[in-house]
Amino acid sequence: MTDTVQPIDQLIDNGLLPTQADLPEDFDPLAEGILMSHQKEWLEDRSPLKIAEKCRRSGFTFAEALDNTITAATARGEGGSNVFYIGDTKDKGREFIGYCAHFARVVAGQMASIEEFLFDDLKEDGSTNQISAFRITFASGYRIVALSSRPENIRGLQGIVVIDEAAFHKDVGEVIDAAQALTIWGGKIRVISTHNGILNPFNDLVIRTVAGKTKWTHHRITFDEVIENGLYERYCLMVPDPQPFDEWYATIREGYTDESRMREELDAIPRDAEGSALARVQVEACTDRAVPVLRLAKQKSFIEAPEDARRREVDDWLREHVAPVILERIDINKRTAIGADIARKGHGTSIIVSQIGAGLKRECAFVIELRNLPFDQLRQVLWFIFDRAGRRWSASIDASGLGMETAEAARVKYGTRVTEVMLNNAWYRENGAKIVTSIEDQTMTLPADDDIVSDICALAWIGGLVKIPEGHETTGQDGGKRHADAAIAGMLMEHAAGIEPAKITEIATAGARAPEAEGYAAAEGDTMQPVKVGAGWANTVPSGIDFSGFGEG
């Protein structure tokens, strides 16, 4: 961990937030109104495993020190126990033991002296390592020990183990895993921490606990919630010359130059992984299970089939699976934005079709993903979508590399409705962050699909630009390689959403078309993800109108 100067630490130094050193000699933590509601709830939770996801200076450690003092002062056979406090710094251990010493005098009626000593940590190989520690010994015979660093063999500790600011410990995942072994002998674990990034094992523990996948109980508090519970009033009691509330609050909030750090420390929202543009939780908040994802993958040998056979097979798939979804989910009176990331081999082609709804929200209608389709068939799929997308649509197509031919052909056929996009730094600088803003503001919907969510999560800040890290590659659920294909398609869709579609001044028709084919089966070797559509599509009467002749004035 890299030490950084935290704004709250500066506020403490300036007397704007109290610490253990500010406690008056007659301070009684059990007096009416001293403990805030979230502190009481923490103490009332007697679970062997509990976790506090918190803002800084929330008072959880204060409450834990009070509980630990009472426990250590309790006689054997009546619930007493040793307590081991493991902070992320030596200063944290000194502060914690100072709280306990004060509580021992005021609450337990015992004169507690603090001694610093070397704690013998027994390693698994039988050797010992000496760790600097602070200790209070009670008349009960139990001790509270504050260790200045993580013991190597934490499994050897018996009693209550408090892991404070767990997210800032080195190898925190190992610490938590090892501490859980204590429960075999009746021990208890308390994990208390602010966040230190979304990929931190502490955040993983929080996520799994909230999802009901662990035996831990979960507590969470933000700075504003602590204020609602009475933090400011307690600050005024502890500080000789307190600031007015608005000034005090603004000083704390505005003391951060990094907004993500402020959200992490005060609002209990973990920062994204280093370089990551979006947290997975933000992306998942924009998903909609109703959005269909249609996938078509052909064998590599598909290109060797006769051209007519290739076209017929793809047309059958489009009419059976894509046409009903378009009819169900595309409102021709709304603007439609289409983003297409084109790939021929290796990675897949991803096409995201969204409509612009109320409040300019990008409402995903459907996503198509294609693998191993020749360029002719890629165009066939795109033209099928364009010809049925209504009167007001715009499309942005990746014209970099293999996408150049398809993007150019689309521009020639459909004119200014199509934008050929060269994915270079100049384009990323102007457009890259737009999808991030839409997701942060939840003005975009996406399908609830793990591959697509993972693609979006791959977006990262690189040299001040939002883009896909060079060399990024994952394996999709179908076993094929992905280069965050849906993320690029999403960025292109967002780009298309900002373009006003060309107005149609003339309508032409090439005549009647053949009725919609029904009952086509997948060709051998194909892999598809069928989509369930509304009842009644099988009996829909085709219009007989060919929309492919729409032209522009």
NORGIQUI-V581738 format. One record per helix or strand. SS is the DSSP state (h for helix, s for strand). FROM is the first residue (numbers start at 1). LEN is the number of residues. If there is no record, write none. Layout:
ss | from | len
SS | FROM | LEN
SS | FROM | LEN
This chain:
ss | from | len
h | 7 | 7
h | 20 | 3
h | 37 | 8
s | 49 | 6
h | 60 | 14
s | 83 | 4
h | 90 | 17
s | 115 | 8
s | 128 | 10
s | 143 | 5
h | 154 | 3
s | 160 | 5
h | 166 | 3
h | 172 | 14
s | 188 | 6
h | 201 | 10
s | 217 | 5
h | 223 | 6
h | 231 | 8
h | 245 | 9
h | 259 | 9
s | 276 | 1
h | 280 | 5
s | 287 | 2
s | 292 | 6
h | 300 | 5
h | 307 | 23
s | 336 | 6
s | 349 | 8
h | 358 | 3
s | 362 | 10
h | 375 | 12
s | 393 | 6
h | 403 | 15
s | 418 | 4
h | 425 | 16
s | 444 | 1
s | 446 | 2
h | 450 | 8
s | 459 | 4
s | 465 | 4
s | 474 | 2
s | 481 | 2
h | 485 | 13
s | 506 | 1
s | 527 | 2
h | 537 | 3
h | 547 | 3
s | 551 | 1
